[in-house]
């Protein structure tokens, strides 16, 4: 238990991997009588249950039953406060948190669409440069956005709110909204304490913030530094409330998980009902010759790392340097784990303190997404370059050269036949399942 608390509090990728391994060992000891099925082959193909000990270890490491409890977010003291989550849910669906009154977080993160939008690039006030990722299970991640330019859910939530082509609003606008809506004000003050007096518009303009618009930025720069701090604190708390809500959005069991359940329980009937022979063959390719678990590992099928895989930028769009640029932004972000608006202490921020800043492997590298519900989240990659899972697998099968000045890529051609690619896709489709979330959280609260 002490080890678990240490790993959870530090939220590092290595710690999470060690923690999952410890959980696996404990579970294996409990259910070892069914972990290694009877040997046998059927017409040269392994049967549904003929898995080696090493393969069983991998399957159980991928099983959702090995997903640990949510790690704490030391930078957000309100992350697990149900009052903050309820307020954050209201913020998440409220279109008043935008410049035109028509855009909310739910505009792109649609609850009925696994919290994505099915578009190559997100569309809000304008067109963004990247694809909308799902937020399901993101509370387990140490980095956010495709390039990892934020290091917490609450810092991530704030970024699109003042982006000109997303929500397009400003910090003072949102602070005034919370202060002047009676329901918001009461809920906010119950959680975070008294709001500052923002009524003097000469001190706190209707709309001002450190944004691209020169007029809005000039209004922000004209504010007293102490007043900017007051607004920033309200703004940060808006993000912390939204994060408290988003932490409740997680994946639920899929047919793959039912298959592992049946293996562990020695339930042959459920084995046959959970996956068909092609899906099992695809699973064997996934954990075997495909080497997919090098990046897509753990119960969420991601190592939360960044990799360059030679995905071309869309025609007419400038090169996207990915993690190389994102890491420079996260260390400068005023809302990062080490910033003055964070609730963490220095030793809580190991991911940020020891983050790798330079190296060719960061160039054109993007975050490894979870494969949970991957069949429901097309199109794929950081700009939605691939329309289908088939196109994604063709890319991995060919593994083109890397992009940019380094030409670096982490891919090695799979060299699979079309039948094998079809089997691998069939397996990926077994990772679909309903979200593990109260249905009342999928829409604007009453």
C-alpha positions as CSV (number, residue, x, y, z in Angstrom):
1,X,0.0,0.0,0.0
2,X,2.8,2.4,0.8
3,X,4.4,1.7,-2.6
4,X,1.1,2.3,-4.3
5,X,0.6,5.6,-2.6
6,X,4.1,6.7,-3.6
7,X,3.7,5.7,-7.3
8,X,0.2,7.3,-7.5
9,X,1.3,10.6,-6.0
10,X,4.2,10.9,-8.5
11,X,2.2,10.0,-11.5
12,X,5.2,9.0,-13.6
13,X,5.0,6.6,-16.5
14,X,7.7,4.3,-14.9
15,X,5.9,4.4,-11.6
16,X,2.6,3.5,-13.2
17,X,4.2,0.6,-15.1
18,X,5.7,-0.8,-11.9
19,X,2.4,-0.4,-10.1
20,X,0.5,-2.3,-12.8
21,X,3.2,-5.0,-12.6
22,X,2.7,-5.3,-8.8
23,X,-1.0,-5.5,-9.2
24,X,-0.6,-8.2,-11.9
25,X,1.6,-10.3,-9.7
26,X,-0.9,-10.2,-6.8
27,X,-3.8,-11.1,-9.1
28,X,-1.8,-13.9,-10.8
29,X,-1.1,-15.4,-7.4
30,X,-4.8,-15.4,-6.6
31,X,-5.9,-16.9,-9.9
32,X,-2.9,-18.9,-11.0
33,X,-4.9,-22.1,-11.3
34,X,-6.4,-20.9,-14.6
35,X,-3.5,-18.6,-15.9
36,X,-1.9,-21.3,-18.1
37,X,-4.5,-23.2,-20.1
38,X,-4.1,-26.7,-21.5
39,X,-1.7,-26.9,-24.5
40,X,-2.9,-27.8,-27.9
41,X,-3.1,-26.6,-31.5
42,X,-5.9,-26.7,-34.0
43,X,-4.8,-27.1,-37.7
44,X,-1.5,-25.3,-37.1
45,X,-3.2,-22.5,-35.2
46,X,-3.1,-22.0,-31.5
47,X,-6.5,-22.6,-29.8
48,X,-8.5,-19.9,-27.9
49,X,-6.8,-20.9,-24.6
50,X,-3.3,-21.9,-25.4
51,X,-1.4,-18.9,-24.1
52,X,2.1,-19.1,-22.6
53,X,2.8,-17.7,-19.1
54,X,4.5,-14.7,-20.7
55,X,1.5,-14.1,-23.0
56,X,-0.9,-14.4,-20.1
57,X,1.2,-11.8,-18.2
58,X,0.8,-9.4,-21.2
59,X,-2.9,-10.1,-21.5
60,X,-3.5,-9.5,-17.8
61,X,-1.4,-6.3,-17.9
62,X,-3.8,-5.0,-20.7
63,X,-6.9,-6.1,-18.9
64,X,-9.1,-3.3,-17.6
65,X,-9.3,-5.2,-14.3
66,X,-5.7,-4.1,-13.7
67,X,-6.5,-0.4,-14.0
68,X,-5.6,1.1,-10.6
69,X,-7.7,3.7,-8.8
70,X,-7.4,7.2,-10.1
71,X,-4.0,8.7,-9.1
72,X,-4.3,12.0,-7.2
73,X,-3.5,15.3,-8.9
74,X,-1.4,17.2,-6.4
75,X,-1.7,20.3,-8.5
76,X,-5.5,20.3,-8.0
77,X,-6.7,20.2,-4.4
78,X,-10.3,20.0,-5.7
79,X,-9.7,17.1,-8.1
80,X,-11.9,14.7,-6.2
81,X,-14.3,17.1,-4.6
82,X,-17.8,16.1,-5.7
83,X,-19.0,19.7,-5.4
84,X,-16.2,20.8,-7.8
85,X,-17.1,18.0,-10.2
86,X,-20.7,19.1,-10.3
87,X,-19.7,22.7,-10.9
88,X,-17.2,21.6,-13.5
89,X,-20.0,19.6,-15.3
90,X,-22.0,22.8,-15.6
91,X,-19.0,24.7,-16.9
92,X,-18.2,21.9,-19.4
93,X,-21.6,22.2,-21.1
94,X,-22.1,26.0,-20.9
95,X,-21.7,27.8,-24.2
96,X,-21.4,31.1,-22.4
97,X,-17.8,30.2,-21.9
98,X,-17.0,31.4,-25.4
99,X,-16.7,34.7,-27.3
100,X,-19.9,34.1,-29.4
101,X,-22.0,32.2,-26.8
102,X,-22.1,29.1,-29.0
103,X,-19.1,27.0,-28.0
104,X,-18.6,24.8,-25.0
105,X,-16.2,22.1,-24.1
106,X,-18.9,19.7,-25.2
107,X,-18.9,21.2,-28.7
108,X,-15.8,19.2,-29.6
109,X,-15.8,16.6,-26.8
110,X,-19.3,15.1,-27.5
111,X,-20.6,12.8,-24.8
112,X,-22.5,10.6,-27.4
113,X,-19.3,10.3,-29.5
114,X,-16.8,9.0,-26.9
115,X,-16.1,12.6,-26.1
116,X,-14.7,13.3,-29.6
117,X,-16.2,15.0,-32.7
118,X,-15.5,12.6,-35.7
119,X,-13.7,15.5,-37.5
120,X,-10.2,15.5,-38.8
121,X,-9.6,18.9,-37.1
122,X,-11.8,20.4,-34.4
123,X,-14.3,23.0,-35.5
124,X,-15.4,25.7,-32.9
125,X,-15.3,29.4,-33.5
126,X,-12.8,28.5,-36.3
127,X,-10.9,25.6,-37.5
128,X,-8.1,24.2,-35.3
129,X,-4.9,22.6,-36.4
130,X,-5.4,19.3,-34.7
131,X,-7.8,16.4,-34.2
132,X,-9.9,16.3,-31.1
133,X,-8.8,13.4,-28.8
134,X,-11.1,11.6,-26.4
135,X,-10.9,12.7,-22.8
136,X,-11.9,9.2,-21.5
137,X,-9.3,7.9,-19.1
138,X,-7.2,11.1,-19.4
139,X,-6.9,11.5,-15.7
140,X,-4.3,8.8,-15.8
141,X,-2.1,10.7,-18.1
142,X,0.8,13.0,-17.1
143,X,0.7,15.0,-20.4
144,X,-2.1,16.6,-22.4
145,X,-2.7,17.6,-26.0
146,X,-1.0,15.8,-28.9
147,X,2.3,17.6,-28.1
148,X,2.0,17.4,-24.3
149,X,2.1,21.2,-23.9
150,X,0.1,21.0,-20.6
151,X,0.8,18.8,-17.6
152,X,-2.7,18.6,-15.9
153,X,-6.3,18.3,-16.9
154,X,-7.1,21.7,-15.4
155,X,-4.3,23.4,-17.3
156,X,-5.5,21.7,-20.4
157,X,-9.1,22.8,-19.9
158,X,-8.1,26.5,-19.7
159,X,-6.1,26.5,-23.0
160,X,-8.9,26.3,-25.6
161,X,-11.0,28.7,-23.6
162,X,-8.9,31.6,-24.7
163,X,-7.7,30.2,-28.0
164,X,-9.0,32.4,-30.8
165,X,-10.3,29.6,-33.0
166,X,-11.8,27.5,-30.1
167,X,-13.7,29.2,-27.4
168,X,-12.2,32.6,-28.2
169,X,-13.0,34.2,-24.8
170,X,-10.9,35.9,-22.2
171,X,-10.0,35.5,-18.5
172,X,-11.9,38.5,-17.3
173,X,-14.9,37.5,-19.3
174,X,-15.1,34.2,-17.6
175,X,-14.4,35.6,-14.2
176,X,-17.3,38.0,-14.6
177,X,-19.6,35.2,-15.8
178,X,-18.9,33.2,-12.6
179,X,-19.3,36.3,-10.4
180,X,-22.5,37.5,-12.0
181,X,-24.3,34.2,-12.3
182,X,-25.9,33.7,-8.9
183,X,-25.8,29.9,-9.1
184,X,-22.2,29.8,-10.2
185,X,-21.1,32.4,-7.6
186,X,-22.7,30.4,-4.7
187,X,-21.2,27.1,-5.8
188,X,-17.8,28.6,-6.5
189,X,-17.6,30.3,-3.1
190,X,-18.7,27.2,-1.3
191,X,-15.8,25.3,-2.9
192,X,-13.0,27.9,-3.4
193,X,-13.8,30.6,-1.0
194,X,-15.0,34.2,-1.6
195,X,-14.7,35.7,-5.1
196,X,-12.8,39.0,-5.4
197,X,-14.9,42.1,-6.1
198,X,-14.8,42.4,-9.8
199,X,-17.4,45.1,-10.2
200,X,-15.1,48.0,-11.0
201,X,-14.8,47.7,-14.8
202,X,-11.9,50.2,-14.9
203,X,-9.9,47.6,-13.0
204,X,-11.5,44.5,-14.4
205,X,-12.5,45.1,-18.0
206,X,-15.4,43.1,-19.5
207,X,-13.0,41.2,-21.7
208,X,-9.2,41.1,-21.3
209,X,-6.5,38.5,-21.4
210,X,-3.1,37.5,-22.7
211,X,-4.4,36.5,-26.1
212,X,-3.6,37.2,-29.7
213,X,-6.1,40.0,-30.2
214,X,-4.1,43.2,-29.6
215,X,-6.9,45.1,-28.1
216,X,-7.8,42.4,-25.6
217,X,-4.1,41.9,-24.7
218,X,-3.6,45.7,-24.3
219,X,-6.6,45.7,-21.9
220,X,-5.0,42.9,-19.9
221,X,-1.5,44.5,-19.9
222,X,-3.2,47.7,-18.6
223,X,-4.5,46.0,-15.5
224,X,-2.6,46.2,-12.3
225,X,-0.4,43.1,-11.7
226,X,-2.3,42.3,-8.5
227,X,-5.6,42.4,-10.3
228,X,-4.3,40.1,-13.0
229,X,-3.4,37.6,-10.2
230,X,-6.9,37.8,-8.8
231,X,-8.4,37.0,-12.2
232,X,-5.9,34.3,-12.9
233,X,-6.9,32.5,-9.6
234,X,-10.5,32.5,-10.6
235,X,-9.6,31.3,-14.1
236,X,-7.4,28.5,-12.6
237,X,-10.3,27.4,-10.4
238,X,-12.6,27.2,-13.4
239,X,-10.1,24.8,-14.9
240,X,-9.8,22.8,-11.7
241,X,-13.6,22.3,-11.5
242,X,-13.8,21.2,-15.1
243,X,-10.9,18.7,-14.4
244,X,-12.8,17.3,-11.4
245,X,-15.7,16.6,-13.7
246,X,-13.5,15.1,-16.5
247,X,-11.8,12.7,-14.0
248,X,-15.1,10.8,-13.8
249,X,-15.0,9.9,-17.5
250,X,-13.3,6.6,-17.9
251,X,-13.6,3.6,-20.2
252,X,-15.7,0.6,-19.3
253,X,-15.0,-3.1,-20.0
254,X,-14.9,-4.3,-23.6
255,X,-15.2,-7.8,-25.2
256,X,-11.4,-8.1,-24.9
257,X,-11.8,-7.7,-21.1
258,X,-14.5,-10.3,-21.1
259,X,-12.1,-12.6,-22.9
260,X,-9.4,-12.1,-20.3
261,X,-12.0,-12.5,-17.5
262,X,-13.0,-15.9,-19.1
263,X,-9.4,-17.0,-19.4
264,X,-8.7,-16.2,-15.7
265,X,-11.8,-18.0,-14.6
266,X,-11.4,-21.0,-17.0
267,X,-14.8,-20.3,-18.4
268,X,-14.8,-21.9,-21.9
269,X,-18.3,-20.9,-22.7
270,X,-17.6,-17.2,-22.2
271,X,-14.3,-17.6,-24.1
272,X,-16.2,-18.7,-27.2
273,X,-18.8,-15.9,-26.8
274,X,-16.3,-13.0,-26.2
275,X,-13.9,-13.2,-29.2
276,X,-14.1,-15.1,-32.5
277,X,-11.1,-16.9,-34.1
278,X,-10.0,-13.9,-36.2
279,X,-10.1,-11.6,-33.2
280,X,-8.0,-14.0,-31.2
281,X,-5.6,-14.2,-34.1
282,X,-5.4,-10.4,-34.2
283,X,-4.8,-10.3,-30.5
284,X,-1.9,-12.7,-30.9
285,X,-0.4,-10.5,-33.6
286,X,-0.9,-7.4,-31.4
287,X,1.1,-8.8,-28.5
288,X,3.4,-10.8,-30.6
289,X,4.9,-10.1,-34.0
290,X,3.2,-6.7,-34.3
291,X,5.1,-5.5,-31.2
292,X,2.2,-3.1,-30.6
293,X,2.6,-3.2,-26.8
294,X,5.9,-1.4,-27.1
295,X,3.7,1.8,-27.1
296,X,0.2,0.6,-26.5
297,X,0.5,-1.1,-23.2
298,X,-1.2,-1.1,-19.8
299,X,-5.0,-1.2,-19.2
300,X,-5.5,1.9,-21.3
301,X,-3.4,0.7,-24.2
302,X,-1.0,3.6,-24.0
303,X,2.4,4.3,-22.5
304,X,1.6,8.1,-22.4
305,X,4.8,8.7,-24.3
306,X,5.6,10.5,-27.6
307,X,6.7,8.9,-30.8
308,X,7.5,9.9,-34.3
309,X,5.9,7.5,-36.8
310,X,6.2,9.4,-40.1
311,X,2.6,10.6,-40.4
312,X,2.6,13.3,-43.2
313,X,1.2,16.7,-42.5
314,X,-1.9,17.7,-44.5
315,X,-1.3,19.4,-47.8
316,X,-0.9,23.2,-47.3
317,X,-0.3,22.9,-43.6
318,X,3.2,23.9,-42.2
319,X,5.3,21.1,-40.6
320,X,4.1,20.2,-37.1
321,X,7.2,19.6,-34.8
322,X,5.0,18.0,-32.2
323,X,6.6,17.2,-28.8
324,X,9.7,19.2,-29.5
325,X,7.6,22.4,-29.4
326,X,5.1,21.1,-26.8
327,X,7.8,20.5,-24.2
328,X,9.1,24.1,-24.5
329,X,5.5,25.4,-23.9
330,X,4.7,23.2,-20.9
331,X,7.8,24.3,-18.9
332,X,6.8,28.0,-19.5
333,X,3.1,27.6,-18.7
334,X,2.1,29.7,-15.8
335,X,-0.5,27.1,-14.9
336,X,1.9,24.1,-14.8
337,X,2.5,21.9,-11.8
338,X,5.3,24.2,-10.5
339,X,3.4,27.4,-11.1
340,X,1.9,29.7,-8.4
341,X,-1.7,28.6,-9.2
342,X,-0.8,24.9,-8.6
343,X,-1.6,23.3,-5.3
344,X,1.4,21.0,-5.6
345,X,4.8,21.3,-3.9
346,X,8.0,20.9,-5.8
347,X,8.5,17.2,-5.1
348,X,5.1,16.4,-6.5
349,X,6.1,17.6,-10.0
350,X,8.7,15.0,-11.0
351,X,7.3,14.6,-14.5
352,X,7.9,18.3,-15.1
353,X,11.2,18.6,-13.2
354,X,12.9,15.8,-15.2
355,X,11.2,16.2,-18.5
356,X,13.4,15.7,-21.6
357,X,13.7,19.0,-23.4
358,X,15.9,18.2,-26.4
359,X,16.6,15.3,-28.7
360,X,15.8,14.3,-32.3
361,X,13.3,11.7,-31.0
362,X,11.1,14.7,-29.9
363,X,10.9,16.1,-33.4
364,X,7.5,15.3,-35.1
365,X,6.7,13.1,-32.1
366,X,3.1,13.0,-30.9
367,X,1.4,11.5,-27.9
368,X,0.4,7.8,-28.0
369,X,-3.4,7.7,-27.7
370,X,-5.3,5.1,-25.8
371,X,-6.8,2.4,-28.0
372,X,-9.8,2.0,-25.8
373,X,-12.8,2.6,-28.1
374,X,-10.4,3.2,-31.0
375,X,-13.0,1.9,-33.5
376,X,-15.4,4.7,-32.4
377,X,-12.9,7.6,-32.7
378,X,-12.1,7.9,-36.4
379,X,-10.4,9.7,-38.1
380,X,-7.0,9.1,-36.7
381,X,-3.6,10.7,-35.9
382,X,-2.9,14.3,-34.7
383,X,-4.6,15.9,-37.7
384,X,-7.0,13.1,-38.6
385,X,-4.9,12.2,-41.5
386,X,-6.2,8.6,-41.7
387,X,-10.0,8.0,-42.2
388,X,-10.1,4.4,-41.1
389,X,-8.3,1.8,-39.0
390,X,-7.4,0.1,-42.3
391,X,-5.5,3.2,-43.4
392,X,-3.7,3.3,-40.0
393,X,-2.6,-0.3,-40.3
394,X,-1.5,0.1,-43.9
395,X,0.8,3.0,-42.6
396,X,2.3,0.8,-39.9
397,X,2.7,-2.1,-42.4
398,X,4.7,0.1,-44.7
399,X,6.5,2.3,-42.1
400,X,7.5,5.2,-44.3
401,X,10.6,7.2,-43.5
402,X,10.4,9.8,-40.8
403,X,9.7,13.5,-41.5
404,X,11.5,16.8,-40.8
405,X,15.2,17.5,-40.7
406,X,16.0,14.4,-38.6
407,X,14.1,11.9,-40.7
408,X,13.6,10.0,-37.5
409,X,10.8,7.4,-37.1
410,X,10.1,4.8,-34.4
411,X,8.3,2.5,-36.8
412,X,9.6,-0.8,-38.3
413,X,7.5,-2.2,-41.1
414,X,5.1,-4.9,-39.9
415,X,5.2,-6.9,-43.1
416,X,1.8,-8.4,-42.5
417,X,-0.4,-10.1,-45.1
418,X,-3.8,-8.6,-45.8
419,X,-5.4,-11.4,-43.8
420,X,-3.2,-10.6,-40.8
421,X,-4.0,-6.9,-41.1
422,X,-7.7,-7.7,-41.2
423,X,-7.3,-9.9,-38.1
424,X,-5.4,-7.1,-36.3
425,X,-8.2,-4.7,-37.1
426,X,-10.8,-7.2,-35.9
427,X,-9.0,-7.4,-32.6
428,X,-8.8,-3.6,-32.2
429,X,-12.6,-3.4,-32.6
430,X,-13.0,-5.7,-29.6
431,X,-11.7,-2.8,-27.4
432,X,-15.0,-0.9,-27.8
433,X,-17.2,-0.7,-24.8
434,X,-19.5,1.7,-22.9
435,X,-17.9,4.4,-20.9
436,X,-17.7,3.9,-17.1
437,X,-19.7,7.0,-16.2
438,X,-23.0,7.8,-14.6
439,X,-25.4,8.6,-17.4
440,X,-26.4,11.8,-15.5
441,X,-22.9,13.1,-16.2
442,X,-23.3,13.0,-20.0
443,X,-25.4,16.1,-20.3
444,X,-26.0,19.5,-18.7
445,X,-27.1,19.1,-15.1
446,X,-30.6,20.3,-14.1
